[in-house]
Amino acid sequence: MHIGHNHSTKYHIEQDNQTYDLDSVDEEKDLGVITTHDLKFSKQCNEAAKKAMRVLGLVKRYFRNLDIATFRLLYKSFI
């Protein structure tokens, strides 16, 4: 698999006298890092922000009265 670009280049792998064509993709997630074809990190930032907002919503929903220290402890433990 290779990250796509505008050129019409075809990549392949040869193994055991067989040729395998590689698929072209626009983005790939490896080790939790999202890499796009244009190498911009906005998709990675959006996913991190979504995760943080989900955690904040969870803490807000289940814990009504929190002081600052307890909130920080819960937030850090979920993230």
C-alpha positions in Angstrom: 0.0 0.0 0.0 1.3 3.5 -0.8 0.0 6.9 -0.1 -1.5 8.3 -3.4 -0.3 11.2 -5.5 -1.3 12.7 -8.8 1.1 10.7 -10.9 -0.1 7.6 -12.7 2.8 5.5 -11.3 2.0 1.9 -10.5 3.9 0.2 -7.7 4.3 -3.5 -7.3 6.2 -6.1 -5.2 7.7 -9.2 -6.5 7.8 -12.2 -4.2 8.3 -15.9 -5.1 8.2 -15.1 -8.8 4.8 -13.4 -8.5 4.0 -9.8 -8.9 1.6 -8.0 -6.5 0.2 -4.5 -7.3 0.0 -2.1 -4.4 -3.2 -0.3 -3.8 -3.2 3.5 -3.6 -4.8 5.2 -0.6 -5.4 8.8 0.5 -4.7 8.3 4.2 -3.3 5.7 6.4 -3.3 5.2 10.2 -0.2 3.6 11.7 0.7 3.6 15.4 -2.2 6.0 16.1 -0.8 8.7 13.6 -2.9 9.6 10.6 -0.8 10.3 7.5 -2.6 11.8 4.5 -1.4 12.0 0.8 -0.6 15.7 1.2 1.2 15.2 4.5 -0.9 17.7 6.4 -1.7 17.0 10.0 -5.2 18.6 10.2 -6.9 15.1 10.1 -4.7 14.1 13.1 -5.6 17.2 15.0 -9.3 16.8 14.3 -9.3 13.2 15.6 -7.5 14.3 18.8 -10.0 17.1 19.3 -12.9 14.7 18.9 -11.4 12.3 21.4 -10.9 15.1 23.9 -14.5 16.4 23.5 -15.9 12.9 24.0 -14.0 12.6 27.3 -15.1 16.0 28.4 -18.7 15.1 27.6 -18.4 11.8 29.5 -17.0 13.6 32.6 -19.7 16.3 32.4 -22.5 13.8 32.0 -21.5 11.5 34.9 -20.0 13.8 37.4 -22.1 16.8 38.2 -20.3 18.7 41.0 -16.5 18.7 40.5 -13.8 20.9 41.9 -10.8 21.7 39.7 -8.5 19.1 41.2 -11.0 16.3 40.8 -11.8 17.3 37.3 -8.1 17.3 36.3 -7.6 13.9 37.9 -10.5 12.4 36.0 -9.6 14.1 32.7 -6.0 12.9 32.8 -7.0 9.4 33.7 -9.4 9.1 30.7 -6.9 10.6 28.3 
